[in-house]
Amino acid sequence: MSSTLNAAHTGNRNYRLFVAEPFQAEATRAGLRAATGFDAIMAGVESVPGGRGEHRVVALEGRRGMGQRIRLRPLRHGGWLGGLLGDRFLTPGRVFRELDLWLVLRARGAALPDPVLAVARRRRGFWRSALGAIDLDKALDGRAWLASKPARADLTRCARGFARSLRALHEAGALHGDLQLRNVLVEIREGELHCLFIDLDRTTLHRALTPVQRMRELMRLARSCEKLGHSELLAPPSRLPGIVLSAYCGTERDLLRAMQRCLPAESRRIRRHRIAWRIGRLLSCATMWLLLAGGLACSPNADDRSVSKPDVRWSMLAVGDTGRRRSVSEFFEGQFAVAGAMAREAEHEPIDAFALLGDNFYWHGLDREHLVERIRENLVHPYCPFLALSGPRSSEVADACLTEPAARRPVPIYAVLGNHDLELPESAALHRNALPDFLPQWRTSRGLASYFEVAEGVSLVLFESEPAIRDPEAMKRALRESIRAAKGPWRILITHRPIATDDRGGVPLGGYPIWVREGIAEAGRPVQLVLTGHHHSLQAFELERPSPLLQIGVGSGARATPPLASDHPAARFGALALGFARVDLLEAGEGGAERLSASIFEAPRWPWLGMFQPHRLRARFEVDILGRVIRSDLR
């Protein structure tokens, strides 16, 4: 650490903390000196939306910190490394270098929020770091402030305030390096408008800045304004660019003339950026046309579902084993490939419900410290088209949703928990009690089994396979009670573990699969369809004893790996591929009866392949009211 950092240091093998001098006593009283104290505080603090992810707000109580809130901003990789590693680092040094730089620039008069601390915590071999500063709860970033439609006079005041703040930063010898609207805070304090800078990841120190460097940084913000739809602030009759440049230079006419001489080169630079933006938009349009062409002309499913399709009374999509922590870029992440295929399927034929079949959050389930991050990464980002985001805490995760509200078709989400979801002791309670605050359509069982009446004549029974996996009587009792209470006559059982096979994909000789099947039979009510995950493949089994039913396994919602039942006498289909299931209740035809259709779709291996290789139907089964398979179609 630099000698300029007047901060107290605490550290051990897995925890590092530096606290700026004015806040050292408060940090000690808050228990931040020890990793356990930090973990306990982080488990209970609120999360708020931030630039590249959620921020945490911590209250430091004490003589100096009374009433002060500290905003912890997590450090993340940028560029392609951001998609690969996210907030995981091999070493903890970067956050402490940034705090050092922050304190140096504050001492030189730069307009930055008051720095408080830098912290790094290592788990499972990787460091996660955060930089803490005084939380300016009334401040808005430049993007949000412009969206609030400020008056013309406020725009002029902000332009002058921004120019003075940027000049102070440059006079401190710093180039921000990433000057865009989200990295400028606009704060009204005691009736005065102030502009401050945040996110110094790319900031560099120099002995002196040239007019070229100064002008280039100003034009970087101009490009940010234009790209985000505020070009009217830059073009005539707007006088804001001139106001900014004049306020920046003040009485230094030589500096003003030198910066004006840079304008032709910077204008050419911004024209090049405009060309790049247009090319990007053209590529997006071309992609859309390819999707349309693929959906209308190339999709192997298009002809299959055209004219003679029976009327559908109710529909649901189902997928399991989805929630991996992203270890590769999302361009190669299986969960996004399957989620994109499900969104396209629902757009082609709308659905009424969505089912998650367990292992929703690998590898250990949910904890409070990473709750918001995991919801953003494993639910909101991939399944945004199906979400309403109207809960009391939805704002904390809403910016992870890339689908416009008007394009979303929210449906209820029915979820069971898998073995990986239950490794952390608080995970089950967070699934049941915390998740609905973010996703109000989230539904889980309240015990071993719960039933939901989802449409007239259609009941879903959610059964938790893990808590009583070695207690046959408890399992059978829960199944009997829920199945008997479900109105039906159509009943669909949703659970994590398969009931047609053992854990290795073979014929079960006893234990959980047999006990569940016995519990279904003892209920004395037909269950026509069982949807399961756990095995990372696409499979279908036609079971006859002790009661007929169809089991569909779609546990390849993020990756496809063995086992795959091949020699199983009840196996009717199997594929080691990514995919999902669709369930449709088909109206009775003329002189016929209603039946339940279960379709298995294979998704592209990678998300971007969906532009050229649509998801395709691999198998379809129809069952009657007694659970007997009456029709099958294998591809």
For each residue, the residues with C-beta under 8 A, 3 or more apart:
1: 5 7 9 18 96 100
2: 5 100 104
3:
4: 100 103 104 107
5: 1 2 18 96 99 100 103
6: 20 21 103
7: 1 18 19 20 21 24 99 103 117
8: 18 19 21 24 27
9: 1 16 17 18
10: 15 16 17 18 19 32 33 34
11: 15 16 17
12: 15 16 35
13: 122
14: 35 121 122 123
15: 10 11 12 34 35 38 119 120 121 122
16: 9 10 11 12 92 96 118 119 120
17: 9 10 11 27 32 33 38 117 118 119 120
18: 1 5 7 8 9 10 96 99 117 118 119
19: 7 8 10 23 24 27 32 116 117
20: 6 7 23 24 99 103 115 116 117
21: 6 7 8 24
22: 64
23: 19 20 26 27 60 64 65 116 117
24: 7 8 19 20 21 27 28
25: 28 29 62 63 64
26: 23 29 30 60 61 62 63 64 65
27: 8 17 19 23 24 30 32 33 60 117
28: 24 25 31 32 33
29: 25 26 60 61 62
30: 26 27 37 41 58 60 61 62
31: 28 34 37 38 40 41
32: 10 17 19 27 28 37 38 41 117 119
33: 10 17 27 28 37
34: 10 15 31 37 38
35: 12 14 15 38 39 121
36: 39 40
37: 30 31 32 33 34 40 41
38: 15 17 31 32 34 35 41 42 119 121
39: 35 36 42 43 121 369
40: 31 36 37 43 44
41: 30 31 32 37 38 44 45 58
42: 38 39 45 56 58 368 369
43: 39 40 367 368 369
44: 40 41 368
45: 41 42 56 57 58
46: 56 57
47: 54 55 56 57 371 372 396
48: 54 55 56 57 71 396
49: 54 55 395 396 398 399
50: 53 54 55 73 74
51: 73 141 182 183 199
52: 74 76 82
53: 50 74 76 87 373 376
54: 47 48 49 50 74 372 373 376 396 397
55: 47 48 49 50 71 72 73 74
56: 42 45 46 47 48 71 72 130
57: 45 46 47 48 69 70 71 72 135
58: 30 41 42 45 69 70 72 132
59: 65 68 69 70
60: 23 26 27 29 30 65 68 70 116
61: 26 29 30 65 66
62: 25 26 29 30 65 66
63: 25 26 66
64: 22 23 25 26 68
65: 23 26 59 60 61 62 68 70
66: 61 62 63
67:
68: 59 60 64 65 134 135
69: 57 58 59 134 135 137
70: 57 58 59 60 65 116 117 132 133 134 135
71: 48 55 56 57 113 132 133 134 135 136
72: 55 56 57 58 119 130 131 132
73: 50 51 55 130 131 132 133 198 199
74: 50 52 53 54 55 87 128 129 130
75: 87 89 94 95 98 129 130 131 201
76: 52 53 82 86 87
77: 81 82 84 85 86 87 89
78: 81 82 201
79: 82
80: 83 84 329
81: 77 78 84 85
82: 52 76 77 78 79 85 86
83: 80 86 326 328 329 330 331
84: 77 80 81 327 328 329
85: 77 81 82 88 89 126
86: 76 77 82 83 326
87: 53 74 75 76 77 128 129
88: 85 126 127 128
89: 75 77 85 92 94 120 126 127 128 129
90: 126 127
91: 94 127
92: 16 89 95 96 120 122 127 129
93: 96 97
94: 75 89 91 97 98 129
95: 75 92 98 99 118 119 120 129 130 131
96: 1 5 16 18 92 93 99 100 118 120
97: 93 94 100 101
98: 75 94 95 101 102 118 131 200 201
99: 5 7 18 20 95 96 102 103 115 117 118 131
100: 1 2 4 5 96 97 103 104
101: 97 98 104 105 174 200 203 205
102: 98 99 105 106 112 115 131 133 200
103: 4 5 6 7 20 99 100 106 107 115
104: 2 4 100 101 107 108 205
105: 101 102 108 110 112 169 172 174 200 203
106: 102 103 109 110 112 114 115
107: 4 103 104
108: 104 105 171 172 173
109: 106 168 171 172
110: 105 106 168 169 172 174 197
111: 165 168 169 194 195 196 197
112: 102 105 106 115 133 196 197 198 200
113: 71 133 134 136 185 196 198
114: 106 133 134
115: 20 99 102 103 106 112 131 132 133
116: 19 20 23 60 70 132 133 134
117: 7 17 18 19 20 23 27 32 70 99 131 132
118: 16 17 18 95 96 98 99 129 130 131 132
119: 15 16 17 18 32 38 72 95 129 130 132
120: 15 16 17 89 92 95 96 127 128 129 130
121: 14 15 35 38 39 127 128 129
122: 13 14 15 92 125 126 127 128
123: 14 126 128
124:
125: 122
126: 85 88 89 90 122 123
127: 88 89 90 91 92 120 121 122
128: 74 87 88 89 120 121 122 123
129: 74 75 87 89 92 94 95 118 119 120 121
130: 56 72 73 74 75 95 118 119 120
131: 72 73 75 95 98 99 102 115 117 118
132: 58 70 71 72 73 115 116 117 118 119
133: 70 71 73 102 112 113 114 115 116 198
134: 68 69 70 71 113 114 116
135: 57 68 69 70 71
136: 71 113 139 185 187 196
137: 69
138: 187 188 189
139: 136 185 186 187 196
140: 144 145 148 185 186 187
141: 51 144 145 181 182 183 184 185 186
142: 145 146 180 181 182 183 184 185 186
143: 146 147 181 182 228
144: 140 141 147 148
145: 140 141 142 148 150 158 186
146: 142 143 149 150 181 225 228 230 233
147: 143 144
148: 140 144 145
149: 146
150: 145 146 154 155 158
151: 154 155
152: 155 156
153: 156 157
154: 150 151 157 158 193
155: 150 151 152 158 159 233 240
156: 152 153 159 160 240 243
157: 153 154 160 161 193
158: 145 150 154 155 161 162 186 193 195
159: 155 156 162 163 240 243 244 247
160: 156 157 163 164 243 244 247
161: 157 158 164 165 193 194 195
162: 158 159 165 166 184 195 244
163: 159 160 166 167 243 244 245 246 247 248
164: 160 161 167 168 195 247 248
165: 111 161 162 168 169 194 195 196 197
166: 162 163 169 170 179 195 197 217 218 248
167: 163 164 170 171 247 248 250
168: 109 110 111 164 165 171 172
169: 105 110 111 165 166 172 174 176 197
170: 166 167 173 174 175 209 214 217
171: 108 109 167 168
172: 105 108 109 110 168 169
173: 108 170 205 206 207 208 209
174: 101 105 110 169 170 200 203 204 205 206
175: 170 203 204 206 209 213 217
176: 169 179 183 197 200 202 203 217
177: 201 202 203 204
178: 183 199 201 202 203 220
179: 166 176 183 184 197 217 218 220 221 224
180: 142 183 184 220 221 224
181: 141 142 143 146 184 221 224 225 228
182: 51 141 142 143 199
183: 51 141 142 176 178 179 180 197 198 199
184: 141 142 162 179 180 181 195 196 197 198 221
185: 113 136 139 140 141 142 195 196 197 198
186: 139 140 141 142 145 158 193 194 195
187: 136 138 139 140 193 194 195 196
188: 138 191 192 193 194
189: 138 192 194
190:
191: 188
192: 188 189
193: 154 157 158 161 186 187 188
194: 111 161 165 186 187 188 189
195: 111 158 161 162 164 165 166 184 185 186 187
196: 111 112 113 136 139 165 184 185 187
197: 110 111 112 165 166 169 176 179 183 184 185 200
198: 73 112 113 133 183 184 185
199: 51 73 178 182 183
200: 98 101 102 105 112 174 176 197 203
201: 75 78 98 177 178
202: 176 177 178
203: 101 105 174 175 176 177 178 200
204: 174 175 177
205: 101 104 173 174
206: 173 174 175 209 213
207: 173
208: 173
209: 170 173 175 206 213 214
210: 213 214
211: 214 215 255 258 259 261 262
212: 215 216 262 265
213: 175 206 209 210 216 217
214: 170 209 210 211 217 218 248 259
215: 211 212 218 219 259 262 263 266
216: 212 213 219 220 262 266 269
217: 166 170 175 176 179 213 214 220 221
218: 166 179 214 215 221 222 244 245 248 259
219: 215 216 222 223 266 269 270
220: 178 179 180 216 217 223 224
221: 179 180 181 184 217 218 224 225
222: 218 219 225 226 234 241 270
223: 219 220 226 227 270 273
224: 179 180 181 220 221 227 228
225: 146 181 221 222 228 230 231 233 234
226: 222 223 230 231 234 270 274
227: 223 224 273 277
228: 143 146 181 224 225
229:
230: 146 225 226 233 234
231: 225 226 234 235
232: 235 238
233: 146 155 225 230 238 240
234: 222 225 226 230 231 238 240 241
235: 231 232 238
236:
237:
238: 232 233 234 235 241
239: 242 243
240: 155 156 159 233 234 243 244
241: 222 234 238 244 245
242: 239 245 246
243: 156 159 160 163 239 240 246 247
244: 159 160 162 163 218 240 241 247 248
245: 163 218 241 242 248 249 256 259 260
246: 163 242 243 249 250 256
247: 159 160 163 164 167 243 244 250
248: 163 164 166 167 214 218 244 245 259
249: 245 246 252 253 255 256 259
250: 167 246 247
251:
252: 249 255 256
253: 249 256 257
254: 257 258
255: 211 249 252 258 259
256: 245 246 249 252 253 259 260
257: 253 254 260 261
258: 211 254 255 261 262
259: 211 214 215 218 245 248 249 255 256 262 263
260: 245 256 257 263
261: 211 257 258 264
262: 211 212 215 216 258 259 265 266
263: 215 259 260 266 267
264: 261 267 268
265: 212 262 268 269
266: 215 216 219 262 263 269 270
267: 263 264 270 271
268: 264 265 271 272
269: 216 219 265 266 272 273
270: 219 222 223 226 266 267 273 274
271: 267 268 274 275
272: 268 269 275 276
273: 223 227 269 270 276 277
274: 226 270 271 277 278
275: 271 272 278 279
276: 272 273 279 280
277: 227 273 274 280 281
278: 274 275 281 282
279: 275 276 282 283
280: 276 277 283 284
281: 277 278 284 285
282: 278 279 285 286
283: 279 280 286 287
284: 280 281 287 288
285: 281 282 288 289
286: 282 283 289 290
287: 283 284 290 291 611
288: 284 285 291 292
289: 285 286 292 293
290: 286 287 293 294 611 612
291: 287 288 294 295 344 610 611
292: 288 289 295 296
293: 289 290 296 297 298
294: 290 291 297 298 299 611 612 613 614
295: 291 292 298 299 302 344 348 614
296: 292 293 299 302
297: 293 294 302
298: 293 294 295 302 614
299: 294 295 296 302 614 616
300: 303 304 614 616 617 635
301: 304 305 614 615 616 617
302: 295 296 297 298 299 305 306
303: 300 306
304: 300 301 617
305: 301 302 309 348 349
306: 302 303 309
307:
308:
309: 305 306 312
310: 586 587 589
311: 586 587
312: 309 315 349 584 585 586 587
313: 455 585 586 587 594
314: 352 353 454 455 458 584 585
315: 312 349 350 351 352 353 582 583 584 585
316: 351 352 353 354 355 454 492 582 583
317: 342 345 346 351 353 354 355 580 581 582 583
318: 354 355 356 357 494 531 552 554 580 581 582 583
319: 322 338 342 355 356 357 533 554 557 579 580 581
320: 356 357 358 359 418 496 532 533 534 553 554 555 556 557
321: 357 358 359 418 533 534 536 555 556 557 558 559
322: 319 335 338 339 356 359 360 378 382 557 558
323: 335 359 360 361 362 374 378 379 558
324: 327 333 334 335 362 378 558 559
325: 362 363 377
326: 83 86 329 330 333 377
327: 84 324
328: 83 84 332 333
329: 80 83 84 326 332 333
330: 83 326 333 336 607
331: 83 606 607 608
332: 328 329 606 607
333: 324 326 328 329 330 336 337 558 607
334: 324 337 338 556 557 558 559 560 578 605 606
335: 322 323 324 338 339 378 382 557 558
336: 330 333 339 340 381 382 607
337: 333 334 340 341 578 603 604 605 606 607 609 610
338: 319 322 334 335 341 342 556 557 558 578 579 580 603
339: 322 335 336 342 343 382 383
340: 336 337 343 344 603 607 610
341: 337 338 344 345 579 580 601 603 604 610 614 615
342: 317 319 338 339 345 346 383 580 603
343: 339 340 346 347 385 386
344: 291 295 340 341 347 348 610 614 615
345: 317 341 342 348 349 580 582 601 615
346: 317 342 343 349 350 351 385 386 409
347: 343 344 350 385
348: 295 305 344 345
349: 305 312 315 345 346
350: 315 346 347 409
351: 315 316 317 346 354 409 411 582
352: 314 315 316 411 412 454 455
353: 314 315 316 317 411 412 413 414 454 460
354: 316 317 318 351 383 386 411 412 413 414
355: 316 317 318 319 413 414 415 460 494 531
356: 318 319 320 322 360 413 414 415 416
357: 318 319 320 321 416 418 494 495 496 531 532 533 534 554 555 557
358: 320 321 415 416 417 418 419 421 465 495 496 497 533 534
359: 320 321 322 323 362 418 419 420 421 496 533 534 555
360: 322 323 356 378 379 415 417 418 421 431
361: 323 364 365 366 374 378 420 421 427
362: 323 324 325 359 420 558
363: 325 420 423
364: 361 367 420 423 424 427
365: 361 417 420 421 422 423 424 427 428 430 431
366: 361 370 371 374 421 424 426 427 430 431 434
367: 43 364 370 371 424 426 427 430
368: 42 43 44 371 426 430
369: 39 42 43
370: 366 367 373 374
371: 47 366 367 368 374 375 430 434
372: 47 54 375 376 396 397 438
373: 53 54 370 376 377
374: 323 361 366 370 371 377 378 379
375: 371 372 378 379 380 397 435 438 439
376: 53 54 372 373 379 380 381 397 400
377: 325 326 373 374 380 381 400
378: 322 323 324 335 360 361 374 375 381 382
379: 323 360 374 375 376 382 383 387 397 438 439
380: 375 376 377 383 384 387 389 397 398 400 401 438 439
381: 336 376 377 378 384 400 401 402
382: 322 335 336 339 378 379
383: 339 342 354 379 380 386 387 413
384: 380 381 387 400 401 402 403 408
385: 343 346 347 403 407 408 409
386: 343 346 354 383 408 409 410 411 413
387: 379 380 383 384 401 408 410 413 439 441
388: 391 394 408 410 439 440 441
389: 380 394 397 398 401 405 438 439
390: 394 440
391: 388 394 436 437 438 439 440
392: 437
393: 396 397 437 438
394: 388 389 390 391 397 398 437 438 439 440
395: 49 398
396: 47 48 49 54 372 393 438
397: 54 372 375 376 379 380 389 393 394 400 401 438
398: 49 380 389 394 395 401
399: 49
400: 376 377 380 381 384 397
401: 380 381 384 387 389 397 398 408
402: 381 384
403: 384 385 407 408
404: 407 408
405: 389 408
406:
407: 385 403 404
408: 384 385 386 387 388 401 403 404 405
409: 346 350 351 385 386
410: 386 387 388 441
411: 351 352 353 354 386 441
412: 352 353 354 441 443 452 454
413: 353 354 355 356 383 386 387 439 441 442 443
414: 353 354 355 356 443 444 452 460 462 494
415: 355 356 358 360 431 442 443 444 462
416: 356 357 358 444 445 462 463 464 465 494 495 496
417: 358 360 365 421 422 427 428 431 444 464 466 496
418: 320 321 357 358 359 360 421 422 465 466 496 533 534
419: 358 359 422 423 466 496 497 534
420: 359 361 362 363 364 365 423
421: 358 359 360 361 365 366 417 418 427 428 431 466
422: 365 417 418 419 427 428 466 467
423: 363 364 365 419 420 427
424: 364 365 366 367 427
425:
426: 366 367 368 429 430
427: 361 364 365 366 367 417 421 422 423 424 430 431
428: 365 417 421 422 431 432
429: 426 432 433 434
430: 365 366 367 368 371 426 427 433 434 435
431: 360 365 366 415 417 421 427 428 434 435 444
432: 428 429 435 444 446
433: 429 430 436
434: 366 371 429 430 431 437 438
435: 375 430 431 432 438 439 442 444
436: 391 433 439 440 442
437: 391 392 393 394 434 440
438: 372 375 379 380 389 391 393 394 396 397 434 435 442
439: 375 379 380 387 388 389 391 394 413 435 436 442
440: 388 390 391 394 436 437
441: 387 388 410 411 412 413
442: 413 415 435 436 438 439
443: 412 413 414 415 452 462
444: 414 415 416 417 431 432 435 450 462
445: 416 448 449 450 462 463 464
446: 432 450
447: 450 464 478
448: 445 463 464 467 468 474 475 478
449: 445 461 462 463 464 478 479 481 482
450: 444 445 446 447 461 462 482
451: 459 460 461 462 482 483 485 486
452: 412 414 443 459 460 462
453: 458 459 486 487
454: 314 316 352 353 412 458 459 460
455: 313 314 352 458 585
456:
457: 487 488 489 490 585 594
458: 314 453 454 455 488 490 492 585
459: 451 452 453 454 486 487 488 490 491 492
460: 353 355 414 451 452 454 486 491 492 494
461: 449 450 451 479 482 483 486 491 492 493 494 527
462: 414 415 416 443 444 445 449 450 451 452 494 495
463: 416 445 448 449 478 479 482 493 494 495 516
464: 416 417 445 447 448 449 467 468 495 496
465: 358 416 418 469 495 496 497 512 516
466: 417 418 419 421 422 469 496 497
467: 422 448 464
468: 448 464 471 474 475 478
469: 465 466 475 497 512
470:
471: 468 474 475
472: 475 476 515 518
473: 476 477
474: 448 468 471 477 478
475: 448 468 469 471 472 478 479 512 515 516 519
476: 472 473 479 480 515 518 519 522
477: 473 474 480 481 519
478: 447 448 449 463 468 474 475 481 482 519
479: 449 461 463 475 476 482 483 516 519 520 522 523
480: 476 477 483 484 519 522 523
481: 449 477 478 484 485
482: 449 450 451 461 463 478 479 485 486
483: 451 461 479 480 486 491 493 519 520 523 525 527
484: 480 481 523 524 525
485: 451 481 482
486: 451 453 459 460 461 482 483 491 525
487: 453 457 459
488: 457 458 459 491 525 526
489: 457 526 625
490: 457 458 459 528 585 594 596 625
491: 459 460 461 483 486 488 525 526 527 528
492: 316 458 459 460 461 527 528 529 530 531 583 596
493: 461 463 483 520 527 529 530 531
494: 318 355 357 414 416 460 461 462 463 530 531
495: 357 358 416 462 463 464 465 499 516 530 531 532
496: 320 357 358 359 416 417 418 419 464 465 466 532 533 534
497: 358 419 465 466 469 503 512 513 532 534
498: 501 513 532 534 535 539 541 551 553
499: 495 512 513 516 517 530 532 543 551
500: 508 513 539 541 543 551 553 565 568 570 571
501: 498 504 505 506 507 508 513 535 541 563 565 568
502: 505 506 507 508 509 511 513
503: 497 534
504: 501 563
505: 501 502 535 562 563 564 565 566 568
506: 501 502 565 567 568
507: 501 502 568 569
508: 500 501 502 511 512 513 514
509: 502 514
510: 514
511: 502 508 514 515
512: 465 469 475 497 499 508 515 516
513: 497 498 499 500 501 502 508 516 517
514: 508 509 510 511 517 518
515: 472 475 476 511 512 518 519
516: 463 465 475 479 495 499 512 513 519 520
517: 499 513 514 520 521 543 545 546 547
518: 472 476 514 515 521 522 546
519: 475 476 477 478 479 480 483 515 516 522 523
520: 479 483 493 516 517 523 527 546 547 549
521: 517 518 524 546 547
522: 476 479 480 518 519
523: 479 480 483 484 519 520 527
524: 484 521
525: 483 484 486 488 491
526: 488 489 491 547 548 549 625 626 627
527: 461 483 491 492 493 520 523 530 547 549 627
528: 490 491 492 549 550 596 623 624 625 626 627
529: 492 493 549 550 551 552 583 596 598 623 627
530: 492 493 494 495 499 527 549 550 551 552
531: 318 355 357 492 493 494 495 551 552 554 581 583
532: 320 357 495 496 497 498 499 535 551 552 553 554 555
533: 319 320 321 357 358 359 418 496 553 554 555 557
534: 320 321 357 358 359 418 419 496 497 498 503 553 555
535: 498 501 505 532 539 553 555 563 564
536: 321 555 556 558 559 560 561 562
537: 553 555 556 560 561 562 563 564 574 575 576 577
538: 553 554 556 573 574 575 576 577 579 600 602 618 619
539: 498 500 535 551 552 553 564 565 571 573 574 575
540: 550 551 552 553 571 572 573 574 598 600 619 621
541: 498 500 501 550 551 553 565 568 570 571 572
542: 548 550 570 572 621 629
543: 499 500 517 548 549 550 551 570
544: 548 570
545: 517
546: 517 518 520 521
547: 517 520 521 526 527 627
548: 526 542 543 544 626 627 628
549: 520 526 527 528 529 530 543 623 627
550: 528 529 530 540 541 542 543 598 621 623 627 629
551: 498 499 500 529 530 531 532 539 540 541 543
552: 318 529 530 531 532 539 540 581 598 600 621
553: 320 498 500 532 533 534 535 537 538 539 540 541
554: 318 319 320 357 531 532 533 538 557 579 580 581 600
555: 320 321 357 359 532 533 534 535 536 537
556: 320 321 334 338 536 537 538 559 560 576 577 578 579
557: 319 320 321 322 334 335 338 357 533 554 578 580
558: 321 322 323 324 333 334 335 338 362 536 578
559: 321 324 334 536 556 578
560: 334 536 537 556 576 577 578
561: 536 537 576
562: 505 536 537 576
563: 501 504 505 535 537
564: 505 535 537 539 574 575 576
565: 500 501 505 506 539 541 568 571 574
566: 505 571 574
567: 506 571
568: 500 501 505 506 507 541 565 571
569: 507
570: 500 541 542 543 544
571: 500 539 540 541 565 566 567 568 574
572: 540 541 542 619 621 629 632 634
573: 538 539 540 600 618 619 634
574: 537 538 539 540 564 565 566 571
575: 537 538 539 564 579 600 602 618
576: 537 538 556 560 561 562 564
577: 537 538 556 560 602 603 618
578: 334 337 338 556 557 558 559 560 602 603 604 605
579: 319 338 341 538 554 556 575 600 601 602 603 615 618
580: 317 318 319 338 341 342 345 554 557 600 601 603
581: 317 318 319 531 552 554 598 599 600 601
582: 315 316 317 318 345 351 598 599 601
583: 315 316 317 318 492 529 531 596 597 598 599
584: 312 314 315 596 597 599
585: 312 313 314 315 455 457 458 490 594 596 597
586: 310 311 312 313 594 595 596 597 622
587: 310 311 312 313 594
588: 592 593 594
589: 310 592
590:
591:
592: 588 589 595
593: 588 624 625
594: 313 457 490 585 586 587 588 625
595: 586 592 622 623 624 625 630 631
596: 490 492 528 529 583 584 585 586 622 623
597: 583 584 585 586 620 621 622
598: 529 540 550 552 581 582 583 620 621 622 623
599: 581 582 583 584 617 619 620 621
600: 538 540 552 554 573 575 579 580 581 617 618 619 620
601: 341 345 579 580 581 582 615 616 617 618
602: 538 575 577 578 579 615 616 618
603: 337 338 340 341 342 577 578 579 580 610 615
604: 337 341 578 607 609 610 613 614 615
605: 334 337 578 609
606: 331 332 334 337 609
607: 330 331 332 333 336 337 340 604 610
608: 331 611
609: 337 604 605 606 612 613
610: 291 337 340 341 344 603 604 607 613 614 615
611: 287 290 291 294 608
612: 290 294 609
613: 294 604 609 610
614: 294 295 298 299 300 301 341 344 604 610
615: 301 341 344 345 579 601 602 603 604 610
616: 299 300 301 601 602 635
617: 300 301 304 599 600 601 620 635
618: 538 573 575 577 579 600 601 602 634 635
619: 538 540 572 573 599 600 632 633 634 635
620: 597 598 599 600 617 632 633
621: 540 542 550 552 572 597 598 599 629 631 632 633
622: 586 595 596 597 598 629 630 631 632
623: 528 529 549 550 595 596 598 627 628 629 630
624: 528 593 595 627 628 630
625: 489 490 526 528 593 594 595
626: 526 528 548
627: 526 527 528 529 547 548 549 550 623 624
628: 548 623 624
629: 542 550 572 621 622 623 632
630: 595 622 623 624
631: 595 621 622
632: 572 619 620 621 622 629
633: 619 620 621
634: 572 573 618 619
635: 300 616 617 618 619
